[in-house]
Amino acid sequence: MSNEFSRINLNCTGASLIPNGPTYGNVANQVCTLPGSSPGTDVVPGSSYITSGFSYNPGDLWRNFGIIVVLIIGFLVANVVLGEKLMFSAGGNVAKTYLKPNAERKKLNEELIQRRDKRRASKQDAEGSKLNIASKAILTWEGLNYDVPTPSGELRLLNSIYGYVIPGQLTALMGASGAGKTTLLDVLAARKTIGVITGNILIDGTKPGTAFQRGTSYAEQLDVHEPTQTVREALRFSADLRQPLDVPQSEKYAYVEEILSLLEMEDLADAIIGSAEAGLAVEQRKRVTIGVELAAKPELLLFLDEPTSGLDSQSAFNIVRFLKKLAAAGQAILCTIHQPNAALFQSFDRLLLLQRGGRCVYFGDIGENSSVLLDYFHRHGADFPADANPAEAMLDAIGAGQAPRVGNRDWADIFAESPELVNVKDQITQMKTVRFKEVGGHVKTEAKEFATPLMHQLKVVQKRTNIAFWRSPNYGFTRLFNHVAIALLTGLCYLQLNDSRSSLQYR
């Protein structure tokens, strides 16, 4: 204003001059009503107008400009210095926040710690917990094909796949990138909504019904969790929604404590999951992902997509060791895995190996020290060094690794003509016959697609949402500031303004 108004003069006209009327034509006898005016003239200098009306002195122009420059420099320096000196978070995942304990959580945590200490003292750590999964259901698939539409026509992603998953055993699904590992996992889990699936996918010799997905759990590769929840709350949330409504809540929560013990997360039960920058470590988040699926108490099968991806060798070993304990409890597990080390690979009971084009190269037992698998490849002309990692060597042999493929024959053709595939088909037929007689041709899962009704789901989800808002003060403050503080400031600017000239100036 000092810069602009000091350059101009204002002219008083009409009602701004007093006295005013048709007989008052001599400006020497009139006075202008604008601030900064002088009697006897209708011209008001802009510098006088802002000095009298607004207390802005044009002589202070460069002083005020200097103050603005100093403020800018001061804020920039403060931003640079404080940005380097002040650390509002520890960074990485070394900072963990724990929920303030209450009587219930304190008692539960003490029981978990006592159970862990007792297990370690009796050297039964391999058993993990008293968890016992009694389901004996067997998932089988025969001649499985999967075609998807493309602009150039139908594309076959899976080609004549045979296999099965037995309770109490850990089955690995391996192959080259793009071989169809995740695709096969999604098809078996009934997660595909496009394309054409042919072949038979049966549970105990019977077609799966609408409740098939309720009886299975699927742990995805990405660990997506509500960051404001604790580990125990995440597992309880899954149990509340995915276990049947008629199961007492106390029984659901007792099962969650068993899962926490099996996960070996006794010390982290009340830890906030947090984000990737501050919260649980990658391995711990992966355990929570698996635990959330286990809390649903799947009767049939647990699917895992790359549970060891992004983990170091020790963390990957811990995850597979945990899966081995889970299989020992009676759970049927099928998981994709990418180039494990020899110790990790030895933990699996059975292997389903795919090559590019979605064709099966091998399905069968791995054997002690991979003896069964190595013998199969040896009989067909692939010999590996004694110190080689069988998991990497076999991928190289079929052309899915770094080394060139062994031999000129297609390994999928070799398996298609092998007695091993004939044996697999016979085993599938026997399993279907035996299990069909045991269950009487009826799958034990209920016909309902969802375990709980809609109103119960809304209640549980709304409760979690309210807790998430309460534990996110930054979000709440932002909403309060935007909707209340700014509205009040804006509204008060126009408080008690009327139709006068000064009010118009303020508007």
Residue, then its C-alpha position, 0 to 999 in steps of 0.5 A: m500500500s505504501n508503494e502504490f498509494s504514494r504515487i497517486n492523488l485522490n480526487c473528492t467528488g460529490a458527497s465527499l465534499i462538505p458542505n455540499g449542494p447546488t449553491y456550493g461551487n467554491v472548493a475553497n470553502q469546502v472540506c473533503t471527508l477522506p482521511g488525510s485531506s486538507p481544507g480548501t482543496d479536493v485533492v488528497p495525496g495518497s501518502s496522506y490518505i494511508t498515513s491518516g486512515f491506516s497508519y502506514n507511513p510511506g517513509d517506512l517503506w524500505r524499513n518494512f521491506g528490510i524486515i520482510v527480507v530478514l524474516i524470510i532469511g531467518f525462516l529459511v535458516a531455521n528450516v535448514v538448521l532445525g531440519e538437520k538437528l531435530m529428529f522427530s522419529a528414529g527412522g527405519n523400524v527401530a522405534k516401536t510403540y506399545l499400547k498402554p497396558n490395562a489389567e486384561r492385557k497385562k494378564l494375557n501377556e503374563e500368561l503368554i510369557q509363562r507359556r513361552d518360558k515353560r515351552r523353552a524349559s521343556k525344550q519343546d520349542a519346535e512344537g510352538s503351542k498347543l494348537n491342533i488343527a483337526s481338519k483332514a480335508i485334501l485339496t486336489w486338482e487334475g488337468l488344470n488349465y487357465d486361459v485368459p482373453t488377449p487382443s491376439g486371442e486366448l492365452r493359456l497361463l496354466n497347462s494341464i497341472y496335477g497335484y494335491v495338498i495334504p494336511g500336515q505337510l508343507t508344499a512349495l510352489m516354485g518356478a521361473s518369473g512369469a511361470g504362473k506360480t501366483t496365477l496357480l495359487d489364485v486359481l486354486a484359491a478361487r480368486k480369479t474373476i476373468g478367464v476360463i478355468t478347466g479341469n477339476i479342483l476338488i475337496d475330498g472328491t467334491k466340488p467346492g461350494t460358495a463357502f470354499q474361501r471361508g475354509t481357506s486363508y490367503a496371505e498376500q505378498l504385500d503386508v497391508h495392515e491398519p497401522t494404528q492397531t496392535v498385533r493382538e488387535a489385528l488378530r482379534f479383528s480377523a477372528d471377530l469377522r471371519q470365524p462364525l458368529d455362534v463361536p463365543q468371543s472368549e473362544k475366539y480370543a483364546y485362539v488368538e492367544e494360541i496364534l500369538s504363541l505360535l508366532e513367537m510374538e509374545d513380547l510384541a502382542d501389544a506393539i503398534i504395527g505402525s508403518a514401514e518407517a516406524g513400527l514392526a520390522v519386515e519379518q514381524r509384519k510378515r508374521v502378523t500377515i500370516g497370523v491374521e489369516l490363521a486367526a480366521k481358523p481356516e479348516l482347509l488350506l493356507f495359501l502364501d504368496e512369496p512369504t520370504s520375499g524381501l527378507d534376509s536369510q535369517s528372517a526367511f529361515n524364521i518364517v519357514r521354521f514357523l510354517k513348519k511348526l504350523a504344518a506340524a500342528g495339522q495345517a495344510i500349506l501351499c506357498t510360492i517361494h523364490q530361490p530359497n537356500a538349501a536349508l530353507f528348501q529342505s524344510f518343505d515336504r513336497l515341490l510343485l515346479l513350473q516352467r514358463g508357459g505354466r507347464c509342470v516340470y515336477f510334482g512330488d516329494i523332495g526327500e531327505n537332503s533333496s534325495v528324491l528330487l535329485d534322483y529324478f533329475h539324475r535319471h533324466g540327465a541332469d547331474f549337480p555338484a555335491d555342494a550345489n544348492p538343489a533349489e537353484a540347481m534344478l531351476d538352472a536345469i530347466g532354464a529358469g535360472q542363470a545357467p543355460r538349460v540342461g539338455n535339448r528336451d523339454w522338461a515338461d514333456i519329460f514329466a508328462e511321460s514319466p511314471e512320477l506323473v502316473n503315480v501322482k494321478d493314482q494317488i489323487t484317485q485313491m485320496k478322493t475315493v478314501r476321503f469321499k467315503e469318510v465324509g460321505g460326499h459332503v464338504k463340512t463347510e457351511a453354505k454361507e459365503f460370509a461367516t458373520p452377518l452384515m450388521h456385525q461386520l459394520k459394528v466391528v469395522q466401525k469400532r476399528t475405524n473409531i480407534a484408528f481416528w483416536r490414535s491418529p491425532n495429526y489427522g484429527f487436528t487437521r480435520l479440526f483446523n480445516h473445519v473449525a479454526i479456519a471457518l471461525l477465522t474467516g467468519l470473524c473477519y466479517l463480524q459486525l460489518n455494516d453498510s458504511r463506507s469503512s465497512l465496505q473498505y474492510r470488505 
